Amino acid sequence: MDLRLLRYFVAVAEERHVGRAAARLHMSQPPLSRAIKQLEADLGAVLLHRSAIGVTLTAAGELLYDEARTLLEQVEQARARVAAAAASTLTVGTIADSAEEAGTRLAAAFRQQNPGVDVRIRDADFTDPTAGVRAGLADVAVTRTPFDRIAITTLVLRSDPVGVVLRADDPLAGRNVVHVRDLADRQWFQLPEGTDPIWRAYWNGTKPGGKLRDGPVVRTISECLQGTLWNGTVGMMPMGHALPEGLTCVRLAGMPASRLVLAWHSASTDPLIRSFARIAAADYRPVASGT
C-alpha cells in the first residue's frame, strides 16, 4: 500500500473530519478526499461513514487505522535506524530528570573523546521507560529502573531514595518521612494502559500485578507537578531535585530506591554505545554499583 495514502487516512481517522485533517497535513481538502477514495478503491472496502459534520470509521476503517499506525511507526523506526547506520550518530534517549543527567554530566566528556560524532537527544514520556531503546528509536538511554529488562543491558550509575511530592501546605509536608499508609485516602498518578507493568506499578506505589491506586493518568513530569499543585494528587520522584514554588518532596518510607541507569540493547555491538557507557561509568565511579 502507498504509505502516503496511509498517512492521509490516519490523519482523517484521528481528526474525524476531512477539513481538519487537510489543515493538519498542510493541503487542500479536495485532493485529500480523492486520496481517501483511491485508498478505498485499492482495498475494495468503505473505510469512512461521511456526514455533514464529519466522518466516522467503519469496521474496516477501524481495523485499517490500527494496522496503519503500527506500520507507519515501524517505517519511522526503520528510517531512524538506517539514518543512524549511515552516519556517525548516537541517539541518546532520556526520560524525566535523566535528561539533566545526560546533559550536564556526560556531554563534555563524550565530545572530548568522540569528536565529530553527532549526538541526538530524544526525550521520551513516562510511557516508555527505555526512552526509545526497546523500539529502536534510541541507541542508549539515560533512564531509571525498574522496568522489564529482557534483552536490555543496564549499567547502574546511582541509586536515589524516593519521595512523595506534596503541596507545601499539605498536612504531611512538614514531616521528615511519610509512609504509604498515610496516603491511603489520596489520589495517585497513574501511567497509561500498555505501559511496562513493572514501571507502572513502581511509580504508583504498588506491586506488579496488584491493584493500582486510583488517580489521573499522566505522561510527563510537568503533568505530575501541575496535578499536585492544582489538585493535590500524589506523585513520586527521586529525592534531591529542585521543585517549583509551592511543592515539596518528603521521603517515602519502605520504597525501594530508584536507580539511574544507562540502558541499551544487549545484542548491540555499536562502539559508540560502548564508549558512552565507559565514559558514564568513569564519571559516576564513586557511586556506580554494577550492571
N, C-alpha and C positions, 0 to 999 in steps of 0.2 A: 504493500500500500504506500501511497505517496505521503511521506512524513509531513509535508506542508499541509495537506488536507487534514491530517490527523490533528495538527496543531490548531488549525482553524476550528475543527469540530470541538476540541477540548475547550477552547475559549467560549464558544457558543453555549456548550453544556454548562459551564461554570457561571456564565453571566445570565443564563436563561433568557437571553434577549439578543437578537442578531445585531441590532444597532449598537448596543453597549459593547458587544464583542468586537464589532468593527472598529469602534473607537479605541479599544484596548490593543487591537492589532495594527492600529495606525493605517487603516484602509477604509474605503467607502463600503457601504452596505451591499449594493448590487453584486459586485464580484464575490463577496463572501457568501451571499445566498446561492449564487451559481456554483461555488466550490462545494458547499454542503450538498446540493442536489447532485453534483457529479459524484461525490463520495457515496451517496445513497444508491445511485445508479451502478457504480462499480461493485457495491456489496449486494445489490439486489434486495435491499431492506430499507424500510422507512425508519429513520433514526429520531425524528422530531415530530411532535404534535405542535402545529403552528396555530397561533391565535393573534388577535389584535393586541393583546397585552404582553405577548412574549412567546416563549416556547417551553415545552416540557419534553422529557426524554421518553421514548417508547422503551419497551423491554429490550429490544435490540440496541437502542441507544445507550441504555444503562450499561449493558454488557460491553459495548464498544468503548464507552467512557473509561471504565476500569482498565480494560486492556490497553487503551491508547495511552493513559497516564503511565502505566508500567513500562510500555515500550519506549515512550519519549524519555522517561527517566533513564532507562538503560542506554539509550542513544547518547544522552548527555554524559553519562558516566564513561562510556567508551570514548567519546570525544575528549574528555578530560584526561583519560589515561594515555591516549595517543599523543595528545599535545605535550604531556609530561615526558613521554618517551622521546619525543623529537627535539627536546631542548634540555639544557642543564637547569632543571627546575625542581624545586622541592616545595610541595604544598603542605603547610602545617595547619592542622585543624586545631581549633581552640573552642572552649566552652566556658561560659560564665567567667569566674575570676581567673581561670587559667590563661585567658588572653593577656592579662597583665604580666603573668609569669613568663610567657613566651616572649613578650616584647622586651621587658626590662632585663631579664636575667641571661637570655641566651643569644639575642640578636648580635651583639657586638662580637662575641667570641666566635660565633659561627661565620660571620662575614670575614673576620680576620683569617680564618683557616680555610675558607672556601670562597675566595674572591671570584666574582663573575657569575656565581650561582644566583638565579632568580628565585627568591623566596616569596611565596604567596601565602597569605594568611586567609584561612577560611573559618569564619565564625559560625558555629552551629548553635541551635537552640537545645532545650532540655530533652527533646525527643530522641536525640542521638548521642549517647554518652561517649561513643568512639569518635565523635566530631568529624565524621566523614570517612574514617579509615575502613570500616566494615563495608561501606558502599563503594569504595574505590574512588572517593572524591578528595581524599587527603592521603598523603604518603605516611605521615606520622602525626600524632595528636598529642597536645598537652591537655590532659583532662583529669578526671577524678574517678576513682573506683568507689563503690563496687558496681560491676556490670558483668554480663556474660563474656568470658574471656576465651571461649572456644576459637581457636585459630588466630588469636590475638596475643602478641607478646607485650608485656608491660615491664617498665622499669620504674620502681618507686623512687621518687625524688624527695618527698617529705610527707609526714603524717600530721594532720591538724585535728585538734578537738573540734567538736561540732557544737554550735549553739542554736538557740531558738531566737528568731528575730521578733521583737515586740515593739509596740509603740512606747515611747518614753513615758507616757502617762499610764501605762498598764500597771495594775496592782502587782504584777510579778517582776516588773522591770528593775526593781531595786535589789533583787536577790543576787547572790553570788552563783547559785546553782538552781536550776529548775528541773523537776522530774516530769516524765511523760504523764504521770497520773495527775499532776497539777493542771494539765492542759486537756483533760478528758472531755470537757464540755465545749471545746473550741472547734472552729472550722480550720481544717488544714488544707494547704495547697495540694493538688493532685497533678500528675503528669498525664498526658493524653493516652487513650487506649492505643495499644500497639507498641508502646514504649517498652524497652527492655524491662521485664518484670523485676529483676534484681535491683536495678537502678530505681525504678518507680517506687518499689516498696521502701527502699532506704530513705529517700527524701520525703516520704510520707510518714516516717517514723514507725513503720510496721515491718512484718516479716514477709518474704516472698511466698506467695500462695495464700496469705492471710487476707482478712477483710481490710480494705483500705478505709482510712478515715475520711469522713465527708468533707467536701470543700470544693472551691472553684478549680477549674483546670487552667494551668499556666504553661507557658513555653519559654519564658525568658526571665532573667533576674529582675529586670525592670518591672515586669508584671507582678512579680512577687512583692517587691518593695512597695509598689504603689498599692497593691491589695492590702498589705499590712497597714500602711498609712491611712487609707480610707476606710477600711472595714475591720481592721484588727485580726485578719486571717493569720494563722500561724504558719510560719515557714522556717526552714533550717538553712544554715550556712556554716562554712568553716569559720572558726574564730580568727580574729586578728585583722579583719578587713574594715576599711572605713565605710560608714553608713551615712545616708542623708540625715539632715537635721530632723529630729522627731522620732528617730528609731534607735534602738539599742539591741545588742546581742548578748544573751545570757547563756552560759554554758549549760548544755543539756546532759544531765547525769545518765550514765548507763548506755550511752550511744557510742557505737564503735567509731573510731577516728576515720576521717575522710583522707584518703591518700591521693596526693598529687602525683600523677604518673605520666610517663611517655607511653604511647601505645602505637603499635604498627602490626601489619600482617606478619604472622610467623613465617610464611613462605617467602617473604620479600628478601631479595639479595641486593637491593639498591645501596651503593656505597655512601650516598648522601644521607640515608637514614642512619647507617652505622656511624657516620661522622657526627650527626646531630645527637645521637644517643651518647656517644663517647664524650662530647663536649658538655652535655647536660649532666652526665654522671660526675664529671670532674667539678663542675660548677656547684653541684649540690653535695659534694663528697662528705662534708661534716654531718649531713643528716640523711644521706641516702641509705636505704636499708635492703636493697636487693631487687630481684626480678620476680 
